Amino acid sequence: MTNWHPTRRSALLATIGALVTGRSTWASETDAWPRASAVPGGVVRLPLGAAPSRPEAAADGVPLLVLGDPAGWTVLLGIPLSAPLGKASIELRTAGEPPRHVGYTIAPKRYAEQRLRVAPKTVDLSPEDLARHNRERAHQQTVIATFSEAPAAWSEQPEAMRMQAPVLGPRSSSFGLRRVFNGQPRSPHSGMDIAAPTGTPVLAPLAARVIDTGDYFFNGHTVWLDQGGGLLSMVCHLSAIDVAVGDTLEAGQRLGAVGATGRVTGPHLHWGVMLNRVMVDPALFLDVV
């Protein structure tokens, strides 16, 4: 008689139960959000198979979002814009089994590039401004390390992570755009810019908790939102902030208003989405790309 490992036996029973009841696992849904895109700045969906308890996953020591149920678990992983192409892997720990690595492949994607000639003073920071920016960056590193429990609905409903744009308007700059000022390449654009008049209401793209507000050198008046499981949003350049740290918001609830604060040339909203401390393309979370 074959000796079944208890973990594998439980996982098999869970899978059989799912088949008998006709229940679909989260990983099998084709309409799940965010849309998978295994490119720099994209999101990878890695199926892990069945296990009686939720596995723990990490990339370079950063915890990852794991969704699903015992019949089938799935990791959602944000890929940095700077990630090298080709083979990569995450670390996986499942109760009762030794640690292992799960691999995936990062495919190329060509983002748009914009070359501009501007006055040097508009791109070169003074020592004072640089010092301020460095202080603010250190503070925001603590903000982006937030990792709270993911909402149960994300595992139960494949569409539960679909977002709404925080403001309506034409996209004035897309994620990944690389600007070259006076022949010097700058970091790729880490979010989506949406053009709208000053004072236009800004809404929470998904239910969330406010984890930071402030007035920053580049981003102006900014609100950071924790949506759960290492999924964060930031909205920048606001003319007004109507929430405070610790507030909980429903999807579509007002949190502020469009403005032109920070280092900008006109009113618009910069919207960034972060997963496992990596900025990813917000369009992957929307119905319309």
Phi and psi in degrees as a GROMACS rama.xvg file:
@    title "Ramachandran Plot"
@    xaxis  label "Phi"
@    yaxis  label "Psi"
@TYPE xy
-74.6211  135.055  THR-2
-89.0398  111.101  ASN-3
-82.5542  133.7  TRP-4
-66.6393  132.737  HIS-5
-58.5118  -35.3019  PRO-6
-65.6836  -46.7143  THR-7
-66.7837  -38.1084  ARG-8
-63.5335  -45.3062  ARG-9
-63.1037  -41.1258  SER-10
-63.7147  -40.2084  ALA-11
-65.1346  -42.2553  LEU-12
-62.9176  -38.5753  LEU-13
-64.0769  -41.3462  ALA-14
-65.162  -43.0898  THR-15
-61.7494  -41.5469  ILE-16
-60.4115  -39.5554  GLY-17
-65.0259  -39.3689  ALA-18
-67.9699  -39.6076  LEU-19
-65.8161  -41.8636  VAL-20
-82.2037  -10.1608  THR-21
78.2833  12.0703  GLY-22
-76.9846  133.307  ARG-23
-88.4747  142.909  SER-24
-81.9761  158.431  THR-25
-56.874  -40.9718  TRP-26
-66.6791  -22.1182  ALA-27
-85.901  -9.27262  SER-28
-73.8652  135.483  GLU-29
-90.2314  -12.7461  THR-30
-106.463  24.3177  ASP-31
-74.2756  147.442  ALA-32
-112.882  147.865  TRP-33
-73.4985  161.814  PRO-34
-68.201  136.261  ARG-35
-73.4686  137.606  ALA-36
-155.113  98.3785  SER-37
-83.6594  63.8372  ALA-38
-132.823  163.188  VAL-39
-54.691  129.243  PRO-40
85.4415  2.17315  GLY-41
-103.644  -170.925  GLY-42
-126.337  131.643  VAL-43
-103.332  139.427  VAL-44
-112.724  112.986  ARG-45
-111.095  109.924  LEU-46
-71.023  136.435  PRO-47
-108.069  -12.0839  LEU-48
87.8519  -171.508  GLY-49
-84.4658  147.98  ALA-50
-164.378  145.001  ALA-51
-68.1855  -24.0191  PRO-52
-131.988  159.644  SER-53
-64.9774  123.049  ARG-54
-68.2681  161.711  PRO-55
-106.181  132.216  GLU-56
-129.157  149.404  ALA-57
-150.432  153.892  ALA-58
-129.15  115.795  ALA-59
53.7555  38.3672  ASP-60
83.7249  -4.18675  GLY-61
-92.9397  126.159  VAL-62
-64.3563  146.243  PRO-63
-113.555  157.661  LEU-64
-80.0936  122.26  LEU-65
-117.813  123.911  VAL-66
-122.078  163.172  LEU-67
125.786  -149.05  GLY-68
-154.155  175.644  ASP-69
-56.7713  -21.6819  PRO-70
-75.5708  -16.1234  ALA-71
176.089  120.033  GLY-72
-105.224  153.088  TRP-73
-139.875  136.555  THR-74
-95.9672  136.492  VAL-75
-107.876  126.899  LEU-76
-132.936  123.734  LEU-77
-82.8933  138.185  GLY-78
-105.387  126.856  ILE-79
-62.6852  147.94  PRO-80
-59.8287  -27.5431  LEU-81
-89.3896  3.1312  SER-82
-64.6103  135.637  ALA-83
-68.4364  149.006  PRO-84
-74.95  156.681  LEU-85
108.133  -152.14  GLY-86
-73.6466  141.123  LYS-87
-149.245  171.24  ALA-88
-155.101  162.896  SER-89
-118.818  163.929  ILE-90
-97.8481  135.186  GLU-91
-129.493  134.028  LEU-92
-125.921  121.677  ARG-93
-119.449  135.355  THR-94
-55.1141  130.881  ALA-95
83.9156  1.89952  GLY-96
-131.645  153.909  GLU-97
-69.8774  154.295  PRO-98
-58.4771  148.418  PRO-99
-146.27  169.771  ARG-100
-111.662  142.051  HIS-101
-116.22  124.278  VAL-102
-96.6347  159.478  GLY-103
-153.594  171.104  TYR-104
-122.893  130.894  THR-105
-94.0174  118.785  ILE-106
-91.5017  157.949  ALA-107
-75.7874  153.031  PRO-108
-146.57  132.759  LYS-109
-99.4356  114.47  ARG-110
-91.9938  158.125  TYR-111
-66.8891  156.407  ALA-112
-129.922  142.335  GLU-113
-129.733  125.657  GLN-114
-106.649  128.284  ARG-115
-132.393  146.289  LEU-116
-109.66  119.419  ARG-117
-135.396  166.515  VAL-118
-64.1409  134.029  ALA-119
-53.6099  -33.736  PRO-120
-66.1497  -18.5693  LYS-121
-82.0566  -12.7025  THR-122
-120.95  -20.3371  VAL-123
-96.8046  122.881  ASP-124
-82.2043  144.365  LEU-125
-70.8821  161.043  SER-126
-55.0148  -38.3263  PRO-127
-66.7673  -44.8213  GLU-128
-66.1129  -38.0703  ASP-129
-64.7449  -41.19  LEU-130
-63.242  -42.1691  ALA-131
-62.1232  -45.8909  ARG-132
-59.8427  -40.6333  HIS-133
-66.0186  -38.1003  ASN-134
-64.2835  -44.0833  ARG-135
-66.2696  -37.7634  GLU-136
-64.8116  -40.083  ARG-137
-62.7287  -40.4701  ALA-138
-63.926  -43.1127  HIS-139
-70.7732  -20.8546  GLN-140
-63.2093  -34.0053  GLN-141
-72.1955  -32.3181  THR-142
-67.6435  -46.5104  VAL-143
-73.9487  -9.99297  ILE-144
-79.6367  -1.3337  ALA-145
-59.178  130.5  THR-146
-143.609  106.081  PHE-147
-113.051  172.274  SER-148
-65.432  137.024  GLU-149
-74.7461  144.209  ALA-150
-58.2779  140.005  PRO-151
-59.9194  -30.806  ALA-152
-61.0011  -27.0877  ALA-153
-64.2656  -31.4139  TRP-154
-83.5689  -24.6441  SER-155
-91.9158  -28.7118  GLU-156
-129.364  112.356  GLN-157
-58.3922  -24.2253  PRO-158
-91.286  0.905684  GLU-159
-66.3676  -21.9016  ALA-160
-93.0516  2.9797  MET-161
-67.9405  132.658  ARG-162
-104.252  164.048  MET-163
-110.514  144.767  GLN-164
-59.7575  137.141  ALA-165
-67.3448  -16.4917  PRO-166
-153.09  148.136  VAL-167
-89.2347  141.423  LEU-168
157.558  168.066  GLY-169
-70.221  145.829  PRO-170
-76.4009  119.06  ARG-171
-94.8637  -15.986  SER-172
-159.514  132.227  SER-173
-96.656  162.83  SER-174
-60.5866  139.872  PHE-175
88.7499  -9.24696  GLY-176
-59.4218  128.498  LEU-177
-104.805  122.001  ARG-178
-99.2346  140.471  ARG-179
-118.358  108.712  VAL-180
-97.1442  120.279  PHE-181
52.452  38.6078  ASN-182
82.6137  -0.170065  GLY-183
-106.475  115.662  GLN-184
-65.3934  137.91  PRO-185
-109.582  169.986  ARG-186
-61.8743  144.16  SER-187
-59.469  152.636  PRO-188
-65.1156  125.423  HIS-189
-97.1254  11.7601  SER-190
-155.797  -162.155  GLY-191
-118.53  128.427  MET-192
-97.2812  131.44  ASP-193
-122.27  121.9  ILE-194
-76.8638  131.987  ALA-195
-163.144  151.552  ALA-196
-67.6815  152.471  PRO-197
-54.6684  134.793  THR-198
96.1286  -10.3768  GLY-199
-62.5606  131.815  THR-200
-60.5827  139.935  PRO-201
-109.782  129.418  VAL-202
-114.168  151.976  LEU-203
-66.1326  125.369  ALA-204
-70.498  -19.5748  PRO-205
-158.633  156.857  LEU-206
-55.2232  137.456  ALA-207
-162.546  170.384  ALA-208
-116.251  135.775  ARG-209
-74.6611  123.839  VAL-210
-115.216  -9.33092  ILE-211
-166.218  142.349  ASP-212
-137.372  153.216  THR-213
177.173  175.302  GLY-214
-116.757  108.729  ASP-215
-111.333  154.023  TYR-216
-56.737  -53.8946  PHE-217
-82.4926  -44.3787  PHE-218
-89.1392  -9.44948  ASN-219
64.2078  -150.514  GLY-220
-67.6923  122.059  HIS-221
-133.038  144.913  THR-222
-125.925  130.461  VAL-223
-105.042  136.607  TRP-224
-120.837  135.066  LEU-225
-100.886  113.331  ASP-226
-95.7757  -8.06822  GLN-227
112.087  148.708  GLY-228
63.3984  26.4265  GLY-229
83.5029  7.05106  GLY-230
-95.2802  115.389  LEU-231
-122.647  156.581  LEU-232
-128.991  149.687  SER-233
-131.854  141.018  MET-234
-125.771  134.052  VAL-235
-129.195  166.898  CYS-236
68.8185  26.2702  HIS-237
-69.6324  148.732  LEU-238
-88.5253  -21.1547  SER-239
-149.407  144.001  ALA-240
-117.535  120.909  ILE-241
-106.195  11.4571  ASP-242
-131.082  168.801  VAL-243
-132.014  158.15  ALA-244
-56.3015  132.187  VAL-245
100.604  -17.2039  GLY-246
-65.7996  144.783  ASP-247
-108.166  136.826  THR-248
-122.756  144.854  LEU-249
-86.4709  157.524  GLU-250
-58.6237  131.604  ALA-251
89.3  -1.48225  GLY-252
-80.6075  138.755  GLN-253
-65.8997  138.555  ARG-254
-127.169  -12.2925  LEU-255
176.443  -159.751  GLY-256
-141.987  148.459  ALA-257
-60.4754  143.891  VAL-258
-152.466  -159.888  GLY-259
-138.515  37.2764  ALA-260
-82.4034  158.797  THR-261
84.7374  -158.402  GLY-262
-93.0807  85.2481  ARG-263
-137.24  167.745  VAL-264
-107.764  -6.83982  THR-265
-176.847  169.594  GLY-266
-67.9662  133.571  PRO-267
-172.912  169.95  HIS-268
-110.981  128.798  LEU-269
-98.1175  122.819  HIS-270
-118.35  121.342  TRP-271
-117.059  144.859  GLY-272
-123.376  131.805  VAL-273
-123.593  135.326  MET-274
-131.293  129.575  LEU-275
44.8366  48.0633  ASN-276
65.4551  23.6715  ARG-277
-124.321  128.853  VAL-278
-72.4614  127.187  MET-279
-124.655  168.856  VAL-280
-71.3341  116.87  ASP-281
-60.4907  -26.5805  PRO-282
-60.7573  -24.5027  ALA-283
-66.9534  -17.4234  LEU-284
-98.7301  -0.539663  PHE-285
-107.278  157.928  LEU-286
-65.5296  -41.4686  ASP-287
-107.223  124.056  VAL-288
